[in-house]
Amino acid sequence: MNLAFLSYPQWITPEVIPGLPIRWYGVMYLLAFGTAYLMVQRQRKKEKFAFSDDDVASYFFWGIIGLLLGARILATTVYDPTGYYLRKPWLIFWPFDGAGNFTGLQGMSYHGGVLGAMAGTWLFTRRKKQSWFEWADLVVVGIPLGYTFGRLGNFLNGELYGRVTSLSWGMIFPGATRFPVSLAWVRDLAGRVGLELPATGTVNLPRHPSQLYEAFFEGVFLWALLWFVFRKRKKFHGALLSLYLMGYGFVRFFIEYTREPDRDLGFPIELVETHGEIYRFVSFFNFSTGQILCFLMIISGALLYGILSRKGTPVREKGPDRVLPPSAKKKKKRKKH
């Protein structure tokens, strides 16, 4: 019998080295930050931005701190309907379980990370009296490429897998929810993919490898659009940030149809009854929390683009004076006596 599905590679473990508390997801975070940093440095040197190495390092420090805070806080509030962390907020950043075992900070929200990074970098640019939108455009074109590593980390952790599917590239993840073989739809799907079923008990069914969908479309694809298509064509500062918000929101919105929603949240907007079956696609008119947040990203990006296109700062011609801090601008205006 031909099998129309893939098995999750057995050699992959969440730990880089089994037995040590170093997980692939953490390593991928470092690779993501490093990639974004290198992309900024490449632009700064090649296109002669006036920001110094210290400026870039400080900007990333503030951005990363804000990202981690925002990602963790939103994940433990919006994505935790039990209110556990609201009752015990001191545990939000506590990386140990009740038995004292190191678990890391399990649970980070992308949308919270975006808000946190924006807040952190805004504080930096305000303190340095530099343009937040100029910095945002400089950084945002490299973020999707770094984000690719984050989703690969999810895949290596065997988490955030998608809904059940009969597509030939569907994958069986070891930690996924198992289903009773007594259900008719389970037997039907198993028959379509050539999966042998036990007489009784439960079975693990193929899932969309939605982490890989996101790694490509929210990562490589979106990065290519921003870097090769829009970066050289921007007319005002903030344009690339606006396009990123719209692009990411649009791509993620549709990928969410293949991704299994959080069990505790389900579909906040459920126009077609699912009877609690969040692990199967039922309707395009049921929307997850992630889709709602992505819709807000699209609207925010569109509004920002419209406002900045009329009232934003136009991009000056390229050259050594393309971006100057306020102090340098004042010096440039002084006349010699």
N, C-alpha and C positions, 0 to 999 in steps of 0.2 A: 504494500500500500504506500502511495506517495504522500509524504507529509507536507502539508501546506502551512507550515509555521516554523519558527526558529526557537531554539532553546537558549536561554541566557547562559553565556560562557561560565562554566563551573570554576575556572581558574581565577575569576574576579572575586575579590573580597573587599569589603568597605575599608579595611586597613591597608595602608601601603605595605607595611611589614606586619604580618599577623602577630598579635601579642603586644604590639606597641600602639599607644593612643594617638597615632597619626593617620588621619583618614584622607582618602582621595579628595573628598569635597573640600577640605581645608587646603590641600595642595593646589587644587584648581582655583581656589580663591586667590592664592598668591600669584598664580600664572595669569589670572584675569587682570589683577592690578598691575602686574609687571608689563603685560601687553599694552594696556591703556597708557601707561607711563611712557613706554618706548614710542608709541604712536604720537604722543604729544611732543616729545623731544625731537622726533623726526620733522614734524611740521615747524616747530619753533626754530630749528637751525636752518632748514631748507628755505623757509619762507620769511626768515629774518624778523620774527616777532621779538619784541624788546624785553620779554619776560626772562628773568635770569634762572639759572639752575636752582637757586634757593627758592625762588618764587614757585617753580613747578613742584619742588619737593614739599613745600609748605601747603600748597594748594591740595595736593594729594593727601597729605596728612589730615587736613580738615575734612576733606571729602570722604575719606575712608572711615574716619571716626563717626561722621554723620550717617554714612551708609549703614554701618554696623548697628548703631543705635536705632535708627529708623526701621531697619529690616527686622530686628529682633522685637522691638516694641510692637510693631503692627502685627507680626506673626503671633505674638502672645496675647493680643487683645482682639483684633478683628477676626482672626482665624481660630480663636479659642472660645467657643460659645459657653463653655462651662464657667467662665469667670474665675478660674483657679488663680491665674497670675494677677488679676485685679485685686483679689483678696490677699495675695502674697507677692507683692511687686518686687520684694527683695530677691526673689528666686528667678526673675527674668534673666539675669546675667550670671546665675549660679550654674557652673558646668558639671555638677555632680548629682547623682541620683540619691534617693533616700538611704541607700546602703553605703554611700561614700565612694561609689565607682565613678570614674571620670567618663562623662558622656558627651562633653562638648556642648555647644549651644545648638541643639537640634530644633530646627524650625526657623527659617528666615524668609521674610516677605520681600519679593522684588519691588513691589510698589512702595512699600515702606522704605526700602533702601534708596529709591529714587528721591523721595521726599526728604529723607535724612541727608543725602548727599547734597541736594540743592540748598538745604538750610546751612550745612557746614561750610560749603564753598561761598555762599552769600556772606557769611560772617567774615570769611577770609578776605574777599574782595572789598568788603566795606571797610575793614581795618586798613587794607593797603591802598584804598581809594583807587581801585582799578575797576574796569568794566566787567560786570558779572556775565553779560551776554557774550562778550568777546572770548572770555575764558570758556564758557559753556560750549560755544561752537568749536573751539580748539580741541576740547576733550571728548565731546559727544561722538565725533566721527570714529573714534577708536574703541568706544565702549562696547559696541556689538561684537567686535572680534574678541575682546576679553570675555564677554558674556558667554561666548561659545564654550569656554572652558568650564564655566559654572554648570551648564547643563550636562556636559560630559561627566562632571563630578556626580550629578544626580544619577546618571546612568550607571556609573561605576558603583554607586551606593545601592543600586537596585531599588530606587525610590522614585516617586512622582511618575509612575508608569501610567499608561493610558487605559482607556476602556477596552472591554472585550471586543475582539475583531476576528473575522474569518479570512482576512487578507493574508496573502502568502508570506509577507514579512512580519506578521504578528509574532510576538515573542512571549514565551512563558517565563515570567519572573518568579524566582523561588519564594519570595515573601508576599506574593499577591494573594488576595482572598480566594479561597477555594469554594466551589459551588456543588451542591448536592446533585448527584447523577440522576436522581429521581425527577428532576425538572425537565420538561419536554424541550425547552429552548436550549438547555445544556447539551442534551443528547443530539439535538439537531446540529448545533454548531460543531460539536466534536466530530460528528459524521462528515461534515463538510471539509474539515481540515485533516481528516484521517487520524484523529486521536483516539486511541483505544481507551475504553472506559471500564472501570471495575464494576462488578455486579451491584455493589452497594458502596455507600460512603460518599466521598467528595472528590472533585477533580480540579486541577489548576488549568485554566484556559488561556489561550494566547491573548496578549494585550498589544495595543498600539505602543511602539517605542517612542512615546511622545517627547521624551527628553531629547532624542536625536532629531526629531522634527524641529524642536525649538532651537537646538544647537545650530542647525543649518539656516532656517528661515529668520529667526530672531537674531542670529549671530552673523554667519558668513554672508548671507544674502543681503541683509539690511546694511551691514558694513560696506559691502561692495557698492550699493546704491549711494550711500552717503559719501564714500571716499572717492569713487571714480566718476559719479554723475553729478551730484549736487555740490560738492565741496568747492569746485572751481567756478561755480555759477552763482554763488550766493551774492545778493545785492545789499543786504543789511545784516547787522549783527543780531543774532538770535534766530536767524532763518534755519540753520542746521539743527538747533535745539528743537524748534517747532516741528521740523520734518521728522526728527527722531521720535518725538512723542507720538505723532500721528502714525508713523510707520510701524513702530513697535506695537502700539495699541491695536492697529489693524491686523497685523500678522498674528499676534498672540490671541486676539479675539477668536479667530477661526480655528487656530490650533487647539483651543480650549474644548472644542467639540469632540476631540479625540482623547482628551485628558480626563481622568476620573476626578470628579470634585472631592473636596474633603468630606469625609463621611458625616462629620458632625454638622456641616453646613448645608450639604446638598445643593439645591438650586434655590437661592433666595427669590428668584423670579421663575415660577413654574406655571406656564400657561397650558401645558399638556401634562396630565397626570402620569407620574412615573411609578407610583406605588413603592417608592423608596429604591427603585432600581437605578442607582446612580452609575453603576458599572457598565450599563448598556446605553447606546445612543437611542433615544426615543424621539426627540423632536428638536428642530432648530429654534423653537420658541421657548426653550428652557435655558435660563442663563445662570452661569455660576458666578461666584463672588469675583473671580479673576476677570470674567468678561465684563462685569459691571465696572470694575476699576479701569479696564482697558478702554471701555467706551468713554469714561471720563478723561482718560489720557488723550483720546482722539479729539474730543471736543476742546480740551485745554490747548492742545497743539494748534488746532485750527484757529481758535480765537487769538492765541498769541501771534500766530503768523499774520493774521489780518491786522492786528493792532500795530505790530512792529513794521509791517510793510508800509504803513502810512506815517507812523510817528517814531520809528526806530532810527538808529544811527546808520547812515549809509557806509558801505565799505570803501575805504580809501584805496588808491592804487597801491600795488605792491612796492615794497622797498624797505630800506632800513628803518624808516620812520613810520611804518604801517601801524604799529601799535606802540604807543608811548605812555608811560605812567604820567600822572598829572604833574609831578615835579619836573620831569623832563620837558613837558610841553611849555611850562612857564619859563624855563631857561631859554627855550628856543625862541620865544617871543621877545626876549629882552634885546634892546638895541645897543650896539657898541657906541661909547661916547669918546 
